[in-house]
Amino acid sequence: METRKKDKNIMVNQVRFKTKRIMQIFLVLINIILFAFFNVTSSYADLEDDEEVNVEEIQREIVQASKTLTQEPKLNAKIGLIFDRASKTILYEKNGLKQVPMASTTKIMTAIVVLENADLTDVVTIERKAAGTGGSRLGLKVNDKITVHDLLYGLMLKSGNDTAVALAVHVGGSVEGFAEMMNQTAKEMGWVNSHFVTPHGLDAQGHYTTAYELACMADYALQNPKFKEIVSTKSYTVTINGRPQVISNTNELLGYLDGVYGVKTGFTNGANRCLVTACKRGELDIITVVLAADTKKIRTQDSMNLIEYAHKNYQVVNLEEIIKEKFENWKQLNEKRIYINKGKTNQIHIKLEEMQYKMMTVKNTEIDNINLEMNSLYYLEAPVIENATIGNVKIQIKDKTIGTLNIQNQKTIEKKNIKDYFMDFLSLAP
């Protein structure tokens, strides 16, 4: 009897031991999973507000240092660029064509695809995939109901990764399907150095762009009035399940720096601090891009430096007026020198083709160095058709050619026939 009792106790202890070991292993596994989850989340999360920056203090520093802004800015961030919206050209760049991750500035492209493929009044029911997305969030839960319109505000103001996934699934059927739409749009627009894997920009292999193409995306997006309205909004009230929620823009320069009207912030460990900014003062309308900044203060300071440098050193000129005036002067001297062999008339009327960009941003020190190099044929065989190219005009600043326009014939000049030659003969008779 005693032996059986001992055996029973041994078995109970063994069961307890095994149960305890299983529980310990289970707890260890839970800890590993939780560690991995939070480690990945912190590694990839788009944390927009974890560092306070005194924008006014930085602005005072830049104003005090403004005497040095005639020289090209020296950035602390690895990548920076100034893009002129009038001429679609780069005014300044540091590694501006290098392919890099771009964090939540990805959402500029996300907004483009949504605005071009969705109805803003559509009501979206939030699925688990969107609700479970980490990082910067609007705070959506499973089965929440919210319009596409308000999701876009959550995307661009709050930088909600949950809103990005919700929009992607609604528009593209899945995150992968939406990424295909993003890449197709990029291809159609000629942004060949950009590739998208996610709609939110959390670090992922194969997800990248360049500062230049990111500026092009922002420039394109800002041509949509709704996008411009959204990114220029400091705060907005979204409605989730019929309940209002006030959200604020993560862009630290909006409302603080003169002329700033957007566009988007971003941060991941892989991309570091990113900021795309649109700023207009007078006629000068620019987009600045700062990527791979080590801190939020650096991205803010570098962005402000780029903006102040551009507005201090560049101005918009009416390039069309300058070119037309110079061309007309040349035309008066040279148009009558052009000979039309066998033409019904020997008088040609020439013109310049239409300019793609009539306004251009030019450095203050180079405005007086805008020159035209004219090249034209002076002997033509009839017939000469309407709008035939007979030469070109090279637009130069100093020795650099910034554009070329064709010199064209205004009206068709027909070739002489037998009757024309006979009439010429009669007119020469004494």
C-alpha angles and dihedrals in degrees: 000000000000090000092053090050091052092048090050092051090048091052092047091050091048091051090047090048093049091046090050091049091049090050091049092050090046092051091048090052091048090051091049091050093046091047091049092047096050092040091054091043093052091043095051104023121119099228106182103174107037095108126053117218127191100220094181091055091051090048091054090050091052093048090052090050094044093110089073094051092094085078121070110275119259107222127203091203117085094236133036138156143176116211122193111219095199098058098018089233136132114253095182136358141178111191086335094154097048118116110239140152113270107195115205095351079084085080090075088071091041090057091048093055093044094048091050097045110030141066109240091215094058113119113225123206108212116239128206094258092060095040091052096052112119135213123047107011144180086214101248120175132200112286094012112147122220136151125252086241093060092040088059090054089049089049098051103029104034093026089227114192088191090056090049092056092043091053092044093053092044095050103029102028090239141014089261093049091049091049088056089054090050091051092046090052090049090051093050091050093049095247093145097163095059129086129175131206101162136029094226104045100239107159112284133156111261094021109122149119139175130255089245096052091043088056089049090052091051091047091051093045093049089061086070107084093213093052091048090049092051099047093045092055116105096196135000140182114235122192120227117180088346092303122116122236124183116220130185132215116257091212105110094196097054109104093007107067120058113256099008113139104165161270135161145308129208145178138177130147089250097048098029118202116348134180132177113192134186116202131175127186117169109321095336110099115177142167119214124197126197118181135173096022114164095222140019089245091056093050090048094047094045092048092051091047091053092048095048092045092053095047093046097048107030137057136182115249130188096248092179092061093048092049095045092051093049092044094050090053090052092043093056090056100040112029094081091050092066109100122206110204114213091358123146085233130024092206116098127187114207134194141176120253117249116280119238093213117029095182123054136185111233133179112257092238093053103049092096090049097066106122139166127225109204122205121178143159112244097190121056133174117224135272097062110179126218114277091012111160112242100166145334144244120225113208110214138184105200102318096332119102109220098176147350129223127191122238107224140191111247100208135023114263109207126215118253118257131201092275092054091051090049092051090049089052092051092049090055094049114108 
